[in-house]
């Protein structure tokens, strides 16, 4: 009997990481349900229906065999001057830009990281790597975050700043302290690989 590999632990991020990464996509922009990989089984599950009108403006998932732990949190503490932050304990999130309409998640694809959003969710570091689909006819030409149009970045930032916020809530549950470029995105990915090895060892 053949078994499907666990998307987090049983799939490699690829030999060219962090320049080019294999990633697992959980959500696509047409989804009105928030899907999330079940950490135990690796099966994509319904996390919750989207309560409000927020729709993720990019393919959204994570980089396999990464973990947001102490090393990833350390970067944010160094850049922000804050203390006492910790990684969110999940694989490293990634948003993938493409001109193509991909109708569903639960897929693997190859992407090129060009930057990221430094996000803090309460006291947890929850970075979002921004990437482009490898060989995409439009977005594939982006090499660094500066190539990405500001309105598109603002759309991503707005989604992550508001997707947990109800209409009667004034306080922000999350904040984005920085938008960073390709070099720093590579550093965050490398640190998340180190955190994964320290947390899970060699799979």
N, C-alpha and C positions, 0 to 999 in steps of 0.2 A: 504494500500500500504506500502511495506517495503522500507526503504531507507538504502543505504550503509553508514557506518560510515566514517566520514572524517578521513583520515590516520594520520593527525597531531593532531587534537583536539578530535576526537571521539574514539581513540584507546589508551589503557593504555600501558605504557612501562613494566608493570608487577609488581607483588608483590615482586619480588626478586631484583629489581633495587637497586643498580647499578651492583651487582654481575652477574646477568643474566638479559638481556633486550630483550623485543620484539622490533623489528625494521621493518621499511617499506623500501623495496628495490625499487629504481628507475631505476638503471642501472646495467647491467650484462656485463661481459668482452667481449661478442661477439657483443655488440651494437656499431654501427657506428653513431648513433644518440644520442645526449645528451637529455635524457628525464628528466623532472622535474615535481614535483607535483605542480599543480596550487593552490596557497594558498587560493583562494576564494572558489573554488568548491571542491578541494581535488582530482580532476581528473588528471591522469598522462598525461602530454602534451609534445609535441616536443618543446624543448628549442632552439636547433639549430643542424644542421648536424655537425659532427666533421670535421673541416676544414683540420686537419693534421692527421698524422698517430698515434696519441696518442690513446691508448686503455686502459681503466681503468682495472688494473690487479686484481681487486677483486669485489665482489658484493658491491654496493654503494647505500646508502640511508641515512635515519635519524632515530633518536629515537623519538617516539611520545611524545607529551606534554613536549618537551624541547625547550629552546630558548636561543640563544647566545646573552646575554645582558651584563649589568654592572658587574654582579658577575663573569661570565666567563672571561670577559675582565680583571677584577682585578687580576685574577690568572696570566695571561700573563704579565701584567705590573709588578707584584711582581717578577716573575721569570726572566724577561728580563731587569728590571730596567728602562723601558720606561714609558713615560707618554702620556696621550692623546689618548690612544687606546680605541676602542669601539667594542662591539660584532657586528657581521654582520647582526643581525636581522632575522636570519633563525633558523630552528630547528638544533640541534646538529648532525653533519654528522657522519656517521659510515661506515667503510670498513669491510666487513665480509669475512674471508678466509674459503674456503671449497674445498675439493677434488672433490666434485660433480659438474657436469655441470648443472647449473640451467639456462634454456633457455630464461627466460624473467623476467622483473621486474613487478612492480605493485603487489607485494606479501608481506605478513608478514612472518617473521621467528624469531626464538629465537637464540640469540647469547650471547657469553661470552666475555666481554671486557678484553683485556690483556694489553692494552697500548694506545698510541696515538701519533699524530704528532701535535706539536704546530705551527700552521701556521698563518702568517699575510699576508693578501691580501690588499696591500696599507696600510690603517690605521685600517683595520677591522680584528678582531680576528676571525679565521675560523678553529678551531681545527678539526682534523679528528681522531675519536676514532677508534682504531684497535681492532677487535674482531674475534672470531672463531665461526663457526656454532656449536651450542650445539650438542654434541654427534657425531660430525664428526669423522670418523675413523682415519684420519691422523692429521688434525689441531686441533681436539678436545683435544689432549693431551697437547697443549700449555697452560700454566697457567699464564705466564708473558711474557713481550716483549722480554726478554732475550732468551726465547725458540724459537723465530722466527728467521729463518736464515737471516743473514745479506743481502744476495743478494735479498731476497724477500722484505725486508724493503727498500732496495735501489730502487727497482722497483716501490714501492709505492711512495717513496719520489720523484723520477724522474718524475713520472706521474704528481703529483700535482705541481711540480716546473715548468713544461713545457707545460701543457695542454692549457694554455692561450697565449703561446708565439709563435709568428709567426717566420718564417725562417730568416727574416731580422731584427729582434729585438734583440738588445744586452742586454738591461736592463731587469732585472727580475721583473715581475709584483707581484710575491708572494715570500715569503721566509719561510723556516722552521727553527725555532730557536732551537728546542729541539725535541728529541724523548723521550717519557716518558713511565713509566711502569704502571702496573695494579693499584697500589694504587692511583697514580695521576689521572689516567683515571676515577676512581671512584669519585674522588673529582670534576673533571670537570663535570661529569654527574650530580652529586648532585647540583652543582651550576647552571647548566642549568635548572634543575627542579625548583629551586628557582626563576630564571629569568622568567621562564614560568608563574609561579603563580603570580609574580609581574606584568607581562605584560597582562595576560589574565584572571587571577583568576581561580576559580574552574569551569570547563566546565560541 
